[in-house]
Amino acid sequence: MRISPKRDRKETLTAFLFLAPGFALFLLFLLGPMAYSFRISFYDWKIVNPAKSQWVGLANYAETLANPIFRRAVINTLAYAVVTVPAQIALGLAVAILLNQRIRGRAAFRVIYYLPVITSWVIVSLLFEYMFIGQAGLVNYVLRDVLGLISENIFWLADPILTFVPIHLLGIWKGVGWTAIICLAGLQAIPEHLQEAAEVDGAGVAARFFYITLPLLRPTLVFLVVVLTIGALNAYISNLLITNGGDPLDLTHFVLTLMYEATFGRLDFGAGAAISYMLTLFVFIISVVQIRLLRREMDI
Amino acid sequence: MGMKRSRFLSKTITYILLLAGAIIVFIPFWYMIVTSLKPQSYIFEIPPRLWPREVTLQNYVVALSKDRFGLYFLNSLVVAITTTAVTVFISSLLAYAFARLRFPFKEALFYLLLLGMMIPPVMLIIPQFIVAKQLGLLDSLQGLVLVYITMNLAMQTFLLRGFFEDIPQELEDAALIDGAGRWTIFWRVIIPLSRPGLAVVTIFTFLYSWDEFPWAHVAIKETTRRTLPIAIALFQSQHLTEWGQVFAASIVALIPVVLVFVIFQRYFIQGISTSGLKG
């Protein structure tokens, strides 16, 4: 079908009218700020009087990288991703496989498993903090008096390592529901007759899982690894609330709680912007690498 | 026969595992509910109890009357509803253009928009703070709404475009031949046929803006403009030991999201599957 140039021009005009409100907001509050922040990261930025800001080149980046608190925050953040991403996927996949059967009460189970996902991070962070309180906390009580695994109360929240137990558990607990729903969608896309045929051929549960389910679920799993890793590297609220932003001794920061402190605590906007750019670059590289690696395996 | 018995066995195991998982997932919520119903004197009781010895609504009465809780609830509601309504409208416009219209730089613009899905939101907080400051949007609900809409646009446009593309082109062609303009088609044909998609966008956006913390935490310092997540976080840091009240407030804040989720559960699952797996 040929379309006259006049109609073409009219359609373009219409299209731009449809796009205008969205792209106006997008430029003003997303792309613009992103570019602006890049500039700020090269300045000793004065928020009160930006005209007095001084160009410092890469100093914000260099100082951040040399800062031991930042290095510790990087390690903490990476550890969080390494622990919580595989755990969420393993548990989410298990829940999805269980839910992907003809059973009663599926809807009710789905609601319960999804409850942590829809609850605000603020609420669940406070909840986990309360459960892990040293004296009279529920977790210590269960470990000591019910299971007899420990003889003394553990002061989870006062220790720079142990404080990550509630933070990691929270991350996993809150994410399993979403991971399970995504896996469930992936499972439902697998044709049932494949499973049935394999069963008729005598393939056991394990064989069917490893030779049918897992390979066909690969695109879903790749997607999950990438998205969950991005989420984990951007974790922020639970740490801010549970450690009060780095307690004890600034040893428990995540990269973003440190960014928050640099920016809004010390009003060092340049350093904050540098930190967020480095994180974004890192997240981007990690995502590309993951997609490459996991895709390649898939092609074999 | 053996097959039938092993079916029964595997079903039983499935139920046991699902139930065990559900209990583990639910215990923290249960503990929150129980704590919110305990008198303050039992908050640090040893041993802690999963069944309250004494039930009282005192925490709810105190928490809800303290600190302008009603106002914060209203702020959250205004922000979430406005954000949701505007986001649904604007992202539908975008999605329609990308699904059905021909225009130059279409692909480039679409990828530019997708960039919005990849940028970590917290990275934008500093420059958004500066922009909002210059526009006088700090300490205002409008400032929250505008940023929330922007942060949702990419994802929701992407999602809706998928729904719009599934509507048969013939319907639109028929309307065009009848002389209808694009706006009429958008408003009278596309929108009414996309209710499930619009429901998904509604739910996602509502939950996001109801729960959002980082931006509100930075942008709002004025007490009367707080939304619930900031109010609850600050309440806890000011009343360190009054967990009963903290959780009473939390549960009231949770009610709208649970309602929205339970009512729209079906669409929600569908939406996650569509938006998630097309990525």
Interface residues (C-beta under 8 A of the other chain):
Chain A: D8 E11 T12 T14 A15 F16 F18 L19 P21 G22 F23 L25 F26 L28 F29 L30 L31 G32 P33 M34 Y36 S37 I40 I47 P50 A94 V95 L98 L99 Q101 I103 A107 F109 R110 V111 I112 Y113 Y114 L115 P116 I118 T119 S120 W121 V122 I123 V124 L126 L127 F128 Y130 M131 I133 Q135 A136 G137 L138 Y141 D145 W173 V176 G177 W178 I181 I182 L184 A185 G186 A189 P219 T220 F223 V227 I230 L233 N234 Y236 I237 L241 L256 M259 Y260 T263 F264 F269 G272 A273 S276 Y277 L279 T280 V283 F284 S287
Chain B: K11 T14 Y15 L17 L18 G21 A22 V25 F26 P28 F29 Y31 M32 T35 F44 E45 I46 P47 P48 L50 I90 S91 L93 L94 Y96 A97 L101 R102 F103 P104 K106 L109 L112 L113 L115 G116 M118 I119 P120 P121 V122 M123 L124 I125 I126 P127 Q128 I130 V131 L146 V147 I149 T150 M151 L153 A154 T157 R182 F186 L207 W210 D211 F213 P214 V218 L228 P229 I230 I232 A233 Q236 W243 V246 F247 S250 A253 L254 V257 V258 F261 V262 Q265 I269 I272 S273 G276 L277 G279
